[in-house]
Each structure stands twice: as C-alpha cells, then as structure tokens.
Amino acid sequence: MPTLNWQKSSYSAQASDCLYLAPAEDGTIKLRESDDPATVVTTTPQNLKAFILGVKAGEFDHLAQ
C-alpha cells in the first residue's frame, strides 16, 4: 500500500480531534480521524466538494447543536 500524504486543517492547530485528508493515487480522497486512524473513508473529489459546499451553506448545522 502506498504511503499517503495526510493533511489536517490549519484550524485544528494542536487539537487532538482532527480530520485528516489525503489524495490517493487512484484519484480518490481518503479521510480519517485522529482518534481512530485505522478507519479510513474513501470518497471522490466531486463528492468531497459537494460536502464542503453543504457545510459552508449551513446544511449540517443542526447536527452540531
């Protein structure tokens, strides 16, 4: 398995609850959480973009209350 270049948001600073993303060789995007790094979710750049746009638009705010 190739080594992934994991990146976390600069907003996470030194926090322990971080979401990491990494581009994979097959064109997908891998996501994992710092508290469970063995669990990796795979998505496409298009789906990740749609999710980010939804977050920015407030579509998921009700889940964080």
N, C-alpha and C positions, 0 to 999 in steps of 0.2 A: 504494500500500500504506500503510495507516495506521501511525502510529508506535506501537510497543509500549512499555509501561512496564515495563522489565526490572527484576527484583528478585533480589538474591542473599541467601543466608542470612547472618545476623549472625555465624554461626560461621565464615564464610570470612575475616572481617576483611580484611586486605590481601593475602591469598594470591592467587597468580596462577592457581591451578587451581580455578576456581569454576563452579558450575552456576547458571544464571540461569533464572528462570521469569517468564512474562508472560501475563496474561489477554488473550485476543483478543476482538474484537467479536462473533464468531460463537459465543461461549460455550466455545470450546476453550482449552486451556492450551498455550503454546509453551515449549519448553525448548531451551537452547543451552549450550555450554561456552565458557569464556573463551578457550581456546586454539584454538577453531575456531568463531567466532561466525557464520560464514556458513551453517553447518549447523544447521537448526532442526528439532526433532522436535515433532509435534503430538499431543496426547492430550486425553482428556476429563477433567473434574473427577472423575468416578467412577473412572476408571482410575488417575488420579494418587493418589486417596485409597487405593485398594486397594494400590498400590505402596508408599506411605508406611507403611501399616499392616503390610505384609510386612517392610519394613526394620526397623521398630520391634520386630517379633516375632522378628527374627533369621533370617528365611528366606533371606537372601542373604549371611550372614556368611561362608560357605565361599568366596565369590567374592573376598573381600578379604584372604584369607590368603596 
